[in-house]
Amino acid sequence: MTNETPVVLYNVAGAIATLTLNRPEKRNALNDALIEQLKISLRKANDDSSINAIILTGAGKDFCSGADLSALQKIADGSVAENAADAGSLLELFTLIRSVSVPVIAAVRGKALAGGCGLASACDLVLASVDARFGYPEVKIGFVPAMVTAILRRNVSEKRAFELLTSGSEIDARTAQEFGLVNQIFADATFADDVRTYAAQFEKLSRSAVSLTKMLLYQTDGMAFPDALSAGADTNVIARLTDDCRAGINRFLRRRTGPQ
């Protein structure tokens, strides 16, 4: 029996699961325990067929400040094998976010820096409070934001990505939205309610249709045009055979034709 405070809080309201990074005293900095618990929580939500969307947020003032001091010390002192295992764990987390069936929505308040910015960018959608800040300061300590480069390059233009990754500077929420990192910006005072309202749209949509769309969107990354069209055709056929699609078509036809 342990009385330790969980580093990730898991809450469900309706069809929305909220995962909260729960190290506010450390600005929700990433460490092994948090990364592992986040993966467990994402899999738990993914396995629950009643969940239509996942909100990922941080406790306290900040979303996530990147790796904590102990994690940085581990990097500095670690062997090649240890660093490879550490990087592999983070790679698994980023991959998992994309493979989860339902939309993963980052709700960013305060700072999302380094790995924390990468974590937000890895989500399918990013909602930010007006005071949110984003940045990749790794180059300031001689580190490379290596894995998040693959994520960032799919979010913003090449020139914007180069600027963000090599300058080490922070940008505000408005600039992040202009760059393509942020979908919506909400007032800080109403942020939690606005995020919940935004996520609630997925409660009314077909889970299977959204899931297939997410899978197809990421599957076609890097595909040649004919291959992407072919993947789309395959998904089209699968969608037609789902219960949601058949029920939706029947409802539509009943409304159009009226009582017989």
C-alpha positions, 0 to 999 in steps of 0.5 A: 500500500502506497500513499504516494501522489500519482504523477498523472491523474485520470478522470472521466466525465461523459465521453471525455478522459482527462489526463493531468500531469501532476507534478506542479511543484516541478512545473510538471517536468518529465521524468521516468515515472511520469512518462511511464504513467502517461503511457499507461493512462493513454492505453487505459483511455484507448481501451475504453470504448466509451471514451471519444476524446482525451484531454492532456493538461498540467496541474498548476501554472504550467503545462510541462517544462520539459525534462526535470533536473534528475532526468538531465543528470541521468542523460549527462551520466548515462551510458550509450545503452542507458540513453538509448533506452531513455530516448526509446521510452519517450519515442514510445510515448510520442508514437502512442499518442498518434496510435491512440484511436481517439483525438488527444487534445493538449490543453496548454496553460503557462509554459510548454517547453522543450520535451513539454512543447514536443508533448503538446505538439505530438497531440492531435489538437492543441488548445492554449490559454492566452498566456501560454508560452512555447519553445525549444530551449535545448540548444542553449545547453548543447542538446538537440530536440531530436525526436520532436523535430519529426513532430514539429516539421509536420506542424509548421513550415521548414523555415518556422521549424528551423527558427524554433529549433535553433534559436532556443527562444519562446513564443507566445500563444498568438505567435504559436497559432500563426506558426501552426502549433496551436488550433484555438486560444481561450481566455485564461479565466474560462480556459477549463470550461472552454476546453471542455466545451471544445472536447465535447464536440467529439461526444456527438460524433461517430467514434469509428469515423473520427478514429479512421480519419485520424489513422488515415491522416497519419498513415498518408504522411510521406506517401506518394499521391497515388498511394495516399488515394489508395489508402483513402479508398481502403478506409472508405470501404472500411467506413462504409461497413461500420455500424455507425455509418450504416446507422447514420445513413439510415437516419439521414434517409429517414429524415429526407424521405419522411414517413412512408 
